[in-house]
Amino acid sequence: MKLVSLSMVRNEEYWIWYALTSVAPHVDEVLVFDNHSDDRTVEIVRGMGHLGDKLTLFEGFGGDSEQENREQMLAEARRRGATHVLTLDGDEVYSDEVLGFCRRLLEVHEHSPGLPDPPRNHGRPLDPTPTDGILIKNIGLRPICPGFAGPGSCRPVDYVQSDLEHGAYNYLVRITSLQHLRGNGLEWGEHGFVETDDLYIQSSPHTLWLPGMWFLHFSRHPRSSRRGAGSVQWQYGVADQGSVPIHAHVSLPAALLRPDGPGNPTLEAWGMRDPQQGRPRARLADFVPPAALS
């Protein structure tokens, strides 16, 4: 098995260091495709010498078609001999325990020769004839969105949705097998991945949903100095969606605690990083558009 991290980013200077640092110990390669950032994203990725030879940065990557961009990324992973990919956005940070478990699960599930796709499982009652068993190709994880109140908080909606609701806001299929994987042919806001028999990965019988496995998703926190209050460059604007105590099984990823990481408004506001000398400590409320507060 070869697991490769794929990140297509634009203007993610505040979190990209932490995202890449968090996954690097658990993947074989870290591929970053920068989609024409004009903030410090490229500078920060270039300076991540602690990732060594695992890290490859593709600058000035891609055009206006998300479908074409994603296919190019998959093609590069295949060219490097990957069997699985971890789709990593620039604002997602993982814990070692979660990715370590997922990688080990894929490793111990490997068959030689590989299982047929789809596997031969007759499912006939009272028939003891052995079958191929379960083919795990994709892993769905829980995105936990940190609350503005601090690292021990998350937004309330992360509690209320059932584990059986496998929607994009409750689970994200982040680890996928490259076998038969391709884009659905649609563009921004509608793009997705399909695999065997043109099934969406969210609908595949080969997708394993793990409600106890999670990652921190900072999508509503400040993500770039190039994104002013109220701006919706690239994805979302900053929004305070409330704060409640975080789940007991969710611990802070070690990457966020590293002293060599760069500062950002969230970590400053939480007291985990000091502001530059002579500048007041960041307040997350200052990044929320006034309309979002009414």
Beta strands, then each sheet from edge to edge (+ up, - down):
strand 1: 3-9
strand 2: 29-34
strand 3: 55-58
strand 4: 84-87
strand 5: 92-93
strand 6: 138-144
strand 7: 153-154
strand 8: 172-177
strand 9: 182-183
strand 10: 193-194
strand 11: 207-217
strand 12: 244-245
sheet 1: 3+ 2+ 1+ 4+ 8- 6+ 11+ 5-
sheet 2: 7+ 12-
sheet 3: 9+ 10-
end
